[in-house]
Amino acid sequence: MKLKMVDLTKIEYRVLISLYECEGGITKRNFVKKYPEFKLNTAYLVIDRLVDKGYLEMNYSKKTELSEKLFSPIKSITDFYSDMFGICAVDRTVKKVIRELTDY
């Protein structure tokens, strides 16, 4: 599925990028604890919209007697940016960063 940035609002984009920082998925409740700049209702609504739009997947974790819903991005961050900006732009950016990091 080819996704475009125009599919996302600014708040959806910010929440999605924050979710990329949470490896392995995160519950809505833990997301709000980790990122208090997002209000509870806003975070819950935006995460649900990102699932509906196909950016996030929901899995169940059974750490206790109750299952918890874990949310995580469907695509890797590289694939996300490649779809958004094009593979050539991402490739050039990655190569530039690697050159800058290896040049002392």
N, C-alpha and C positions, 0 to 999 in steps of 0.2 A: 504494500500500500504506500503510495507516494503521498507524503504529508507536506503541506506548505505552511509557512509561518502565518499566512493570513487566516489559517484555521484557528489560531490561538489569540486570545486577548492578552494584554500585558500581564494581568494577574495569573492567567493560566500558564504563561511562559515562565514566570517567576517561580510558581509552585513546581512546575515540571523540572526546572533546573535544580531546585532544592531537592527534589526526589532523586535526581541522579546522584546526589551526594550521599544518599542513604542506601548503601549497598545491601542487597538481600531483601529489600522490601521493608516497609514500615506501616504500622497501623495509623489510622487517622489521629487517634488520641496522642500517640507518641510523636507524630509529625508536629502537632500543635505545641507540644512541650519542647521539642527541639528547635522549632522556629516560631517563637512567640510573636514575631512581627505580623504573622497571619492570624487574624481573628478566627475563633473556633468555627462559627457558621460559614464564614467565607472559605476556609480551608476545606471543610467537609463538602461544600457545594462544588468547589473547583475540582477537587479530586474526583468526585462523581462525574463531572463533565468531561474530564480527561479520560476516564474509563469509557464513557459513551462515545467520545471522538476517536478512540482507538490508540491513544498514547500510553495508557497504563493497563496493566493486567492486575487482576485480583486473585490471590491465592489464599489458602487457609493454613494457618499454623496451629498446631495442637500442642502448645506448651503446657497448658493446664487442662482442666476438665472441659473448659469451653474453647471452642475454636475462635481464633482471631483472624480477621481479614487483613492480609498484608498487601500493600499496593507497591508496585514497582514499574518502572518504564519497560515497555515492550522491546524497544530497540536500544542498542548501545548508544552512548553519547556521540560516538563517531558517526554512526549510521544516521542518527537524528540530524546532526549538522550537515552531513552529506546530502540528505534529502532536502534540507531547507535551503542550502546555499549552492549545492552542486558538488560533485566529487572533486572536480579540478580545483575549486577554491579551497576546499578543506585540505587537499593534498599539498597545495602550495603553502598554506599556512603552517601545516605540520612540518614541512621541510624547512621553512624559515625559522621556526622555533628551534628545531633540532640544530640548525646551523648556529643560531645565536647561543644556544646552550653549550655547544662544543667549542666555540671560539672564545678563548680567554682573553 
